[in-house]
Amino acid sequence: MSVKRTYIEENGKKYIKCEDYHNTRIFEIVEKFPTGYILWLVPKDYPDNGYIALAKPSDIPYNIIQEDLKCMFVGEEIWNKLHSYCHKGNEITSLNFNVVVNELKFF
């Protein structure tokens, strides 16, 4: 997938705008995992390498609120471990993120 990224700074906040042939999504860059969000499993380069995508769950299509996406930099190694953990059927939320990351650092 070819993704065009634009980094935006606006009103003291930073964003990554991702455009591909299907969608345009804007991710607010955050420092901490926000309450009420989950790790959203998307391809490695989306929103950008080393960033995890975070979304609020919902009952609408895609099961997330696409207008309020966030992302957080964790680096390539942790990104890979988090996605592997989620692909095994585990969910990462604001409640268990720090515990999971600390456990994964030892593998």
N, C-alpha and C positions, 0 to 999 in steps of 0.2 A: 504494500500500500504506500503510495506516495503522499506524504503529508507536508503541506506548506505551513510553517510556523511563523507567527509574528508575535514578538514580545511587546507588550503594551504597559505603560505606567500611566495611571489616571487616578486622580483624587487620593494620592498616597497609597494606592494599591497596585500590585503587579499582576499581570495576566499573561497567559499564553493562549493565543488564538490559533486553533488548528483547523485547517481547511483541507478536505480531500474531495474526491469526485462525488461523494454522497452527502456530506454534511459540513457544516461549520459549527464548531463548538468552542466556547470560551471558558477557560479554567482560571479561576483566581488562585494565585500562588499563596499558600499559607505555610506557617512555620510549625503549627501544631495540628494534630488530627481533630477536626471539629466534631463536637457532640451531635449525634443524630445522623452521622454519615457512615458509609461503609466503603471498603476498598472495592472499586469497580474494575473488574477484570477486562482490560482492553489491551491491544497489542503493545509491545515493548516501546515503540517509538511514539506512543500516543499518551499523554500530551507531548512528552519528550523523553529521551533516554535518561533513566535515573529518577524520574518523577512517577509517583503513584497517582492514579486518578481516584478522586473521592466523590461520592454522589449520595444524595438523599434518596432513600427508597420510596417508592410510591406504587400505586396500582395502575398508573397510566402506561402506555407502550414503553418498552425497554425497561420497565420497572424502576426507573429513576427519574428524578426531576432534572431535565437537561438544561434548564435555564439557571441553575444554581450549582454548577460544577466547581470543584476545587482540585488542586493538586499540591503535592508536597514532595520535596526532594529528599530521597533516601539513599541514592547511589545505586550503581548497577548490582552489586553483590546482594544487598538487602532486597532490592526490587525482585531479583530472580528467586530468592528464597520465599518472599511473600507470595509471589504468584504460584510457585510450586505448592506452598501450603494451602492456598485457596483452591487449586485444582484438585486437591484431595478431598474436597467437600467441606472445608473449613471456611468460616466467614470471619472477616476482620472488621471490627467496628471501633468506634472511639473508646469503647469500654475495655477492649482487650488488646489494642494495638501495641502499647508499650511492653506488655508482658510477652506477647508473641515475638516482637522484635528482639527483646533480650534473650529469649530462648533460642531463636534462630541464629543469633550471633555465634553460638557455640557449636553449630553444625558445619 
